[in-house]
Amino acid sequence: MTRLAIIGGSGLTRLAEFQISERRRFDTPYGTPSADLTFGTLFGQELVFLARHGDAHTLPPHRINYRANLWALHQAGASSIVAVAAVGGIRSDMAPGRLAIPEQIVDYTYGRSHTFFEDDLQHVTHIDFTRPYDPGLRERLLAAGHAANLRMVDGGVYGCTQGPRLETAAEIVRMERDGCDLVGMTGMPEATLARELETPYACCAVIANWAAGKTEREISMAEIEVFLAQGMTDLHRLLAQFLKAV
C-alpha cells in the first residue's frame, strides 16, 4: 500500500485527530530511525507519521539518523513526504507564526551521512537536485492553504545550518547575502535522501522566530513556543484541507 508520510519536527511529535492503527519498529541497513513509525488515518487518508527528533524530542538536528528515517519510510510504502520543520525567518515577509512552502535550499551542514550512494556501487551515481522540492507536491500544499484561507508564503530559500546552537547575527547576514530567506537545521540531508529514493518531498516550514539580528531582542524559547503553537494550529488546518483534497 502506498501512503503519504509526514515527518514531524519541533512542535509536532504527534498529530491531533490521527486515528492510529499500528506503531511499528523498523530496522534498516543504516540503523534505527528516530522513532517507531505510526500508521493510521487522518481525515480519511492513510498516513504514516515519524517524529524526526524522537517521540520525546531528544535528538538534536546533527544527531538524527536521516538515512534510517528515510529508508524506513521507503520500506513503509511512503508515496510522498511532507516534512514539517520549525524555522527562523530572515526575509521581511517570513514573520513568526506563518507557514511557508520553500522552493530552494542551501546546505551549510557538515559531517552528516548524506547519501545512500557510497558503498558497494557498480558506478558512481549522481542525482539531479536542481529543484530540491517536488513541484507538484508544493503546488498541492499551496492550493490547500489557499482553500483553507491561510496566509502562507509561496517560495523562498531554506538555509540549513548544523545546529544545535542558533546562528550569530553575522551568520544570518551572510546567509541573507547568499539568498536565504529561512533558516533551519533539519532540511538537509533529508531532502537529498528523499530524492535518491525517488520519493516526492516538500517542506512545510513553520516560522517560529525572527532569525538572529533581525530584532533587537534575544531569541527566547518561550517566544518560539508561542509562535510554534500558532503555526501548528494553521498546519492542522492545512493538513485537513490537503488530505481532504487527495
BAZATOR-716541 format. One line per 4 residues: number of its first residue (from 1); for each residue x, y, z of N, C-alpha, C. Coordinates in steps of 0.2 Angstrom, whole numbers, padded with zeros to 4 digits, always signed. Layout:
REM BAZATOR-716541
NUM) X:Y:Z:X:Y:Z:X:Y:Z  ... $
This chain:
REM BAZATOR-716541
1) +0004:-0006:+0000:+0000:+0000:+0000:+0004:+0006:+0000  +0003:+0011:-0004:+0006:+0017:-0004:+0002:+0022:+0000  +0006:+0027:+0004:+0003:+0031:+0008:+0007:+0038:+0009  +0004:+0043:+0011:+0008:+0049:+0012:+0011:+0048:+0019 $
5) +0017:+0051:+0019:+0021:+0051:+0025:+0022:+0058:+0027  +0021:+0059:+0034:+0023:+0066:+0037:+0028:+0065:+0042  +0033:+0069:+0041:+0039:+0070:+0046:+0038:+0076:+0050  +0037:+0075:+0057:+0036:+0080:+0061:+0042:+0083:+0065 $
9) +0043:+0089:+0065:+0049:+0092:+0068:+0047:+0095:+0075  +0051:+0100:+0077:+0049:+0103:+0083:+0042:+0106:+0083  +0039:+0104:+0089:+0032:+0106:+0089:+0027:+0102:+0087  +0029:+0096:+0083:+0025:+0091:+0080:+0027:+0084:+0081 $
13) +0026:+0082:+0087:+0028:+0075:+0089:+0022:+0070:+0088  +0016:+0073:+0087:+0010:+0069:+0086:+0005:+0073:+0083  +0000:+0070:+0079:-0005:+0073:+0075:-0012:+0073:+0079  -0015:+0078:+0080:-0022:+0078:+0083:-0026:+0075:+0078 $
17) -0031:+0071:+0080:-0036:+0068:+0076:-0033:+0062:+0072  -0027:+0060:+0073:-0024:+0055:+0069:-0027:+0048:+0073  -0030:+0044:+0068:-0033:+0038:+0071:-0028:+0032:+0070  -0024:+0031:+0075:-0018:+0026:+0075:-0021:+0019:+0075 $
21) -0018:+0015:+0070:-0019:+0008:+0069:-0014:+0004:+0071  -0008:+0007:+0071:-0002:+0002:+0072:+0004:+0007:+0073  +0009:+0005:+0078:+0016:+0008:+0078:+0020:+0002:+0077  +0025:+0003:+0073:+0030:-0002:+0070:+0037:+0000:+0070 $
25) +0041:-0004:+0073:+0048:-0003:+0073:+0051:-0005:+0067  +0056:-0001:+0064:+0059:-0003:+0058:+0067:-0003:+0059  +0070:-0009:+0057:+0077:-0009:+0057:+0079:-0009:+0050  +0084:-0004:+0049:+0086:-0003:+0042:+0094:-0004:+0041 $
29) +0096:-0005:+0035:+0104:-0006:+0034:+0108:+0000:+0037  +0104:+0006:+0039:+0108:+0012:+0041:+0107:+0013:+0048  +0104:+0008:+0052:+0102:+0009:+0059:+0095:+0010:+0060  +0094:+0013:+0066:+0087:+0013:+0069:+0084:+0021:+0068 $
33) +0078:+0021:+0065:+0075:+0028:+0064:+0074:+0032:+0071  +0073:+0038:+0071:+0072:+0042:+0076:+0066:+0039:+0081  +0061:+0036:+0078:+0056:+0033:+0082:+0052:+0028:+0078  +0048:+0024:+0082:+0044:+0020:+0078:+0039:+0023:+0073 $
37) +0038:+0020:+0068:+0033:+0023:+0063:+0026:+0022:+0065  +0022:+0027:+0065:+0015:+0027:+0067:+0010:+0027:+0061  +0006:+0022:+0060:+0002:+0021:+0055:-0005:+0022:+0057  -0009:+0025:+0052:-0016:+0026:+0054:-0020:+0030:+0048 $
41) -0025:+0034:+0050:-0029:+0038:+0045:-0030:+0045:+0048  -0029:+0050:+0044:-0031:+0057:+0046:-0035:+0060:+0041  -0041:+0062:+0043:-0046:+0065:+0038:-0047:+0060:+0033  -0048:+0053:+0034:-0050:+0048:+0030:-0044:+0046:+0025 $
45) -0038:+0048:+0026:-0032:+0046:+0022:-0027:+0042:+0025  -0025:+0037:+0022:-0020:+0033:+0025:-0013:+0037:+0026  -0010:+0036:+0032:-0004:+0040:+0033:+0001:+0036:+0037  +0007:+0038:+0037:+0012:+0036:+0041:+0016:+0042:+0044 $
49) +0017:+0042:+0050:+0020:+0048:+0054:+0026:+0046:+0057  +0031:+0050:+0057:+0038:+0049:+0060:+0040:+0056:+0064  +0041:+0055:+0070:+0044:+0061:+0074:+0051:+0061:+0073  +0053:+0067:+0069:+0060:+0067:+0067:+0065:+0067:+0073 $
53) +0063:+0071:+0078:+0068:+0071:+0084:+0067:+0066:+0089  +0063:+0061:+0088:+0061:+0056:+0093:+0054:+0058:+0096  +0051:+0053:+0099:+0044:+0054:+0102:+0045:+0059:+0108  +0051:+0059:+0111:+0052:+0063:+0117:+0055:+0070:+0115 $
57) +0057:+0071:+0109:+0060:+0076:+0106:+0067:+0077:+0110  +0071:+0072:+0109:+0078:+0072:+0112:+0083:+0071:+0107  +0082:+0071:+0101:+0088:+0070:+0096:+0089:+0077:+0093  +0095:+0080:+0094:+0097:+0086:+0091:+0098:+0085:+0083 $
61) +0097:+0091:+0080:+0097:+0090:+0072:+0103:+0086:+0070  +0109:+0087:+0072:+0115:+0084:+0070:+0116:+0077:+0072  +0112:+0075:+0076:+0112:+0068:+0078:+0106:+0063:+0075  +0102:+0066:+0071:+0097:+0062:+0068:+0100:+0058:+0063 $
65) +0097:+0052:+0063:+0099:+0047:+0058:+0094:+0048:+0052  +0096:+0052:+0048:+0092:+0054:+0042:+0091:+0048:+0037  +0097:+0045:+0036:+0096:+0039:+0032:+0091:+0033:+0034  +0092:+0032:+0040:+0087:+0027:+0043:+0080:+0029:+0043 $
69) +0079:+0036:+0044:+0072:+0038:+0044:+0069:+0038:+0037  +0073:+0040:+0032:+0070:+0040:+0025:+0070:+0033:+0023  +0074:+0028:+0024:+0074:+0022:+0022:+0068:+0018:+0025  +0067:+0019:+0031:+0061:+0016:+0035:+0054:+0019:+0031 $
73) +0054:+0025:+0030:+0048:+0027:+0026:+0047:+0024:+0020  +0053:+0023:+0016:+0053:+0020:+0010:+0050:+0013:+0011  +0053:+0009:+0016:+0050:+0002:+0017:+0043:+0002:+0019  +0041:+0007:+0022:+0034:+0008:+0024:+0029:+0009:+0018 $
77) +0032:+0011:+0012:+0027:+0012:+0006:+0025:+0019:+0006  +0030:+0024:+0008:+0028:+0031:+0008:+0028:+0033:+0000  +0023:+0036:-0002:+0022:+0038:-0009:+0024:+0045:-0010  +0024:+0049:-0005:+0026:+0056:-0005:+0027:+0058:+0003 $
81) +0031:+0063:+0004:+0033:+0065:+0010:+0032:+0073:+0011  +0028:+0074:+0016:+0028:+0081:+0018:+0032:+0082:+0025  +0037:+0086:+0025:+0041:+0087:+0030:+0040:+0094:+0034  +0038:+0093:+0040:+0036:+0099:+0044:+0042:+0101:+0048 $
85) +0044:+0108:+0047:+0050:+0110:+0051:+0049:+0117:+0054  +0052:+0118:+0060:+0052:+0124:+0063:+0058:+0128:+0061  +0057:+0134:+0059:+0062:+0138:+0056:+0062:+0145:+0059  +0068:+0149:+0057:+0068:+0156:+0058:+0067:+0160:+0052 $
89) +0064:+0166:+0053:+0063:+0170:+0047:+0068:+0175:+0046  +0070:+0176:+0040:+0075:+0180:+0038:+0072:+0186:+0034  +0069:+0184:+0028:+0066:+0189:+0024:+0060:+0192:+0028  +0058:+0198:+0026:+0054:+0203:+0030:+0047:+0200:+0030 $
93) +0045:+0196:+0025:+0038:+0193:+0025:+0038:+0186:+0028  +0043:+0184:+0030:+0044:+0177:+0034:+0043:+0178:+0041  +0037:+0180:+0043:+0036:+0183:+0050:+0034:+0177:+0055  +0036:+0177:+0061:+0034:+0171:+0066:+0027:+0170:+0066 $
97) +0025:+0164:+0066:+0018:+0161:+0066:+0016:+0160:+0059  +0019:+0161:+0054:+0017:+0160:+0047:+0019:+0153:+0045  +0016:+0151:+0040:+0018:+0145:+0036:+0022:+0147:+0030  +0027:+0143:+0027:+0030:+0144:+0021:+0031:+0138:+0018 $
101) +0031:+0138:+0011:+0032:+0132:+0007:+0039:+0133:+0003  +0045:+0132:+0005:+0051:+0134:+0002:+0051:+0131:-0005  +0055:+0134:-0009:+0056:+0131:-0016:+0064:+0129:-0017  +0068:+0132:-0013:+0075:+0130:-0014:+0079:+0129:-0007 $
105) +0085:+0127:-0007:+0088:+0125:-0001:+0096:+0127:-0002  +0099:+0129:+0003:+0106:+0130:+0003:+0109:+0126:+0009  +0114:+0121:+0008:+0116:+0117:+0013:+0122:+0120:+0017  +0122:+0121:+0023:+0128:+0123:+0027:+0130:+0118:+0032 $
109) +0127:+0112:+0032:+0129:+0107:+0036:+0135:+0103:+0035  +0138:+0100:+0039:+0144:+0096:+0038:+0144:+0090:+0043  +0147:+0084:+0040:+0148:+0078:+0044:+0142:+0074:+0045  +0137:+0075:+0041:+0131:+0071:+0041:+0131:+0066:+0036 $
113) +0129:+0060:+0037:+0129:+0055:+0032:+0123:+0057:+0028  +0125:+0059:+0021:+0120:+0062:+0017:+0118:+0059:+0011  +0120:+0052:+0010:+0119:+0049:+0004:+0118:+0042:+0005  +0114:+0038:+0001:+0114:+0031:+0000:+0119:+0028:-0005 $
117) +0122:+0033:-0009:+0126:+0031:-0015:+0133:+0031:-0013  +0136:+0027:-0008:+0143:+0027:-0007:+0146:+0021:-0006  +0143:+0015:-0005:+0146:+0009:-0004:+0143:+0004:-0009  +0148:-0001:-0011:+0146:-0007:-0015:+0142:-0004:-0021 $
121) +0145:+0001:-0024:+0142:+0004:-0030:+0145:+0000:-0037  +0141:-0001:-0042:+0143:-0003:-0048:+0146:+0003:-0052  +0144:+0009:-0051:+0146:+0015:-0054:+0144:+0021:-0049  +0148:+0026:-0050:+0147:+0032:-0046:+0140:+0035:-0049 $
125) +0136:+0037:-0044:+0129:+0039:-0045:+0128:+0047:-0043  +0125:+0050:-0048:+0124:+0057:-0047:+0116:+0058:-0048  +0113:+0062:-0044:+0106:+0064:-0045:+0105:+0071:-0046  +0100:+0072:-0050:+0098:+0079:-0052:+0094:+0082:-0046 $
129) +0097:+0088:-0043:+0094:+0091:-0037:+0093:+0099:-0039  +0091:+0100:-0045:+0090:+0107:-0047:+0084:+0110:-0043  +0079:+0106:-0043:+0073:+0108:-0039:+0072:+0103:-0033  +0075:+0105:-0027:+0075:+0100:-0022:+0068:+0098:-0019 $
133) +0063:+0102:-0020:+0057:+0101:-0018:+0052:+0099:-0024  +0048:+0094:-0023:+0044:+0092:-0028:+0039:+0097:-0030  +0039:+0099:-0037:+0034:+0105:-0038:+0027:+0103:-0038  +0025:+0097:-0040:+0018:+0095:-0039:+0016:+0095:-0032 $
137) +0020:+0092:-0027:+0018:+0092:-0020:+0018:+0099:-0017  +0022:+0103:-0019:+0022:+0110:-0017:+0015:+0114:-0019  +0014:+0113:-0025:+0008:+0116:-0028:+0001:+0113:-0024  +0001:+0107:-0023:-0005:+0104:-0019:-0005:+0107:-0012 $
141) +0001:+0108:-0009:+0001:+0111:-0002:-0002:+0118:-0002  +0001:+0122:-0007:-0001:+0129:-0008:-0008:+0130:-0010  -0011:+0125:-0014:-0018:+0126:-0016:-0022:+0124:-0009  -0020:+0119:-0005:-0024:+0118:+0001:-0024:+0124:+0006 $
145) -0018:+0127:+0006:-0018:+0133:+0010:-0022:+0138:+0008  -0023:+0139:+0002:-0027:+0145:-0001:-0034:+0143:+0000  -0036:+0136:-0001:-0043:+0134:+0001:-0045:+0135:+0008  -0040:+0134:+0012:-0041:+0135:+0020:-0040:+0142:+0022 $
149) -0039:+0147:+0017:-0039:+0154:+0019:-0033:+0155:+0024  -0027:+0152:+0023:-0021:+0153:+0027:-0017:+0158:+0023  -0013:+0162:+0027:-0008:+0167:+0024:-0002:+0163:+0024  +0000:+0160:+0019:+0006:+0156:+0018:+0010:+0160:+0013 $
153) +0017:+0158:+0014:+0022:+0161:+0009:+0024:+0156:+0004  +0023:+0158:-0002:+0025:+0154:-0008:+0032:+0155:-0010  +0036:+0150:-0009:+0043:+0150:-0011:+0048:+0152:-0005  +0054:+0154:-0007:+0059:+0156:-0003:+0064:+0150:-0003 $
157) +0070:+0152:+0000:+0076:+0148:+0000:+0077:+0146:+0008  +0077:+0140:+0009:+0079:+0137:+0016:+0086:+0136:+0017  +0089:+0140:+0021:+0096:+0139:+0023:+0097:+0134:+0029  +0100:+0128:+0028:+0101:+0123:+0033:+0107:+0123:+0036 $
161) +0107:+0125:+0043:+0113:+0125:+0047:+0114:+0119:+0051  +0120:+0118:+0054:+0122:+0112:+0058:+0118:+0112:+0064  +0117:+0117:+0068:+0114:+0117:+0075:+0119:+0113:+0080  +0117:+0111:+0086:+0110:+0113:+0088:+0110:+0121:+0091 $
165) +0115:+0124:+0091:+0115:+0131:+0093:+0112:+0135:+0087  +0109:+0141:+0089:+0106:+0146:+0084:+0112:+0150:+0081  +0110:+0153:+0076:+0116:+0157:+0072:+0118:+0163:+0075  +0123:+0166:+0074:+0125:+0173:+0076:+0122:+0177:+0071 $
169) +0122:+0184:+0073:+0119:+0189:+0068:+0123:+0189:+0062  +0130:+0189:+0062:+0134:+0189:+0057:+0133:+0183:+0052  +0131:+0177:+0055:+0130:+0172:+0050:+0123:+0173:+0046  +0118:+0176:+0050:+0112:+0177:+0046:+0113:+0182:+0041 $
173) +0117:+0187:+0042:+0119:+0192:+0037:+0122:+0189:+0031  +0127:+0184:+0032:+0130:+0180:+0027:+0125:+0176:+0023  +0120:+0173:+0027:+0115:+0169:+0024:+0110:+0173:+0019  +0109:+0179:+0022:+0104:+0183:+0018:+0108:+0185:+0012 $
177) +0114:+0187:+0012:+0118:+0188:+0006:+0118:+0183:+0001  +0118:+0176:+0004:+0118:+0171:+0000:+0112:+0169:-0004  +0106:+0173:-0001:+0100:+0172:-0004:+0095:+0168:+0000  +0097:+0167:+0006:+0092:+0163:+0010:+0087:+0167:+0013 $
181) +0081:+0164:+0014:+0075:+0168:+0017:+0073:+0165:+0023  +0075:+0159:+0024:+0073:+0155:+0031:+0079:+0151:+0033  +0079:+0150:+0039:+0085:+0146:+0042:+0082:+0141:+0047  +0085:+0135:+0045:+0083:+0129:+0049:+0089:+0124:+0050 $
185) +0088:+0118:+0053:+0093:+0114:+0055:+0092:+0107:+0052  +0086:+0105:+0049:+0085:+0098:+0048:+0083:+0097:+0040  +0083:+0102:+0036:+0081:+0101:+0029:+0086:+0097:+0025  +0092:+0097:+0027:+0097:+0093:+0024:+0100:+0088:+0029 $
189) +0102:+0082:+0027:+0101:+0079:+0020:+0094:+0076:+0019  +0089:+0077:+0023:+0083:+0074:+0022:+0080:+0075:+0015  +0081:+0081:+0012:+0078:+0082:+0005:+0082:+0078:+0000  +0089:+0078:+0001:+0093:+0074:-0004:+0091:+0066:-0004 $
193) +0090:+0064:+0002:+0089:+0056:+0003:+0082:+0055:+0000  +0077:+0059:+0001:+0071:+0058:-0002:+0072:+0057:-0010  +0076:+0062:-0013:+0077:+0062:-0020:+0080:+0056:-0022  +0085:+0054:-0018:+0089:+0047:-0020:+0084:+0041:-0020 $
197) +0079:+0041:-0016:+0074:+0036:-0016:+0068:+0037:-0021  +0069:+0043:-0025:+0064:+0045:-0030:+0057:+0046:-0026  +0057:+0048:-0020:+0050:+0050:-0017:+0049:+0057:-0017  +0043:+0059:-0020:+0042:+0066:-0019:+0042:+0069:-0012 $
201) +0045:+0075:-0012:+0046:+0078:-0005:+0045:+0085:-0005  +0042:+0088:+0000:+0041:+0095:+0001:+0041:+0097:+0008  +0043:+0103:+0009:+0044:+0105:+0016:+0038:+0110:+0018  +0035:+0110:+0023:+0031:+0115:+0026:+0034:+0118:+0032 $
205) +0037:+0124:+0031:+0040:+0127:+0036:+0036:+0131:+0041  +0036:+0130:+0047:+0033:+0134:+0052:+0038:+0139:+0055  +0036:+0145:+0054:+0041:+0150:+0056:+0040:+0152:+0063  +0045:+0151:+0067:+0044:+0151:+0075:+0048:+0157:+0078 $
209) +0052:+0160:+0074:+0055:+0166:+0077:+0059:+0170:+0071  +0060:+0176:+0073:+0065:+0180:+0068:+0072:+0178:+0069  +0076:+0177:+0064:+0082:+0175:+0064:+0087:+0180:+0068  +0093:+0177:+0070:+0097:+0182:+0074:+0099:+0188:+0071 $
213) +0098:+0194:+0075:+0099:+0200:+0072:+0094:+0204:+0069  +0088:+0200:+0068:+0083:+0203:+0064:+0078:+0207:+0069  +0079:+0207:+0075:+0076:+0211:+0080:+0081:+0212:+0085  +0080:+0217:+0089:+0085:+0219:+0095:+0085:+0214:+0101 $
217) +0079:+0211:+0101:+0079:+0206:+0107:+0083:+0199:+0105  +0085:+0196:+0111:+0087:+0190:+0110:+0082:+0185:+0109  +0084:+0179:+0105:+0079:+0174:+0104:+0077:+0170:+0110  +0071:+0169:+0112:+0069:+0166:+0118:+0065:+0160:+0116 $
221) +0066:+0154:+0120:+0062:+0148:+0119:+0055:+0149:+0120  +0053:+0154:+0125:+0046:+0155:+0127:+0043:+0158:+0121  +0046:+0163:+0118:+0043:+0166:+0112:+0042:+0161:+0106  +0047:+0157:+0105:+0047:+0152:+0100:+0041:+0147:+0101 $
225) +0040:+0145:+0107:+0034:+0141:+0109:+0028:+0144:+0107  +0027:+0150:+0108:+0021:+0154:+0107:+0019:+0154:+0099  +0024:+0155:+0095:+0023:+0156:+0088:+0023:+0149:+0085  +0026:+0144:+0088:+0025:+0137:+0086:+0018:+0135:+0087 $
229) +0015:+0136:+0092:+0009:+0134:+0094:+0004:+0137:+0089  +0005:+0144:+0087:+0001:+0147:+0082:+0002:+0144:+0075  +0008:+0142:+0074:+0009:+0139:+0067:+0006:+0132:+0067  +0006:+0129:+0072:+0004:+0122:+0072:-0004:+0122:+0071 $
233) -0007:+0127:+0074:-0014:+0127:+0073:-0016:+0128:+0065  -0012:+0132:+0062:-0013:+0133:+0055:-0011:+0127:+0051  -0006:+0124:+0053:-0003:+0117:+0050:-0009:+0112:+0050  -0013:+0112:+0056:-0018:+0107:+0056:-0023:+0109:+0051 $
237) -0025:+0115:+0050:-0030:+0117:+0045:-0027:+0115:+0038  -0021:+0116:+0037:-0018:+0115:+0030:-0018:+0107:+0029  -0017:+0103:+0034:-0017:+0096:+0033:-0024:+0094:+0031  -0028:+0096:+0035:-0035:+0094:+0034:-0038:+0096:+0027 $
241) -0036:+0101:+0024:-0038:+0103:+0018:-0034:+0099:+0013  -0028:+0098:+0014:-0023:+0094:+0009:-0026:+0087:+0009  -0027:+0084:+0014:-0029:+0077:+0014:-0036:+0076:+0011  -0041:+0081:+0013:-0047:+0080:+0010:-0047:+0081:+0002 $
245) -0042:+0084:+0000:-0042:+0085:-0007:-0039:+0080:-0011  -0036:+0075:-0008:-0032:+0069:-0011:-0037:+0065:-0014 $
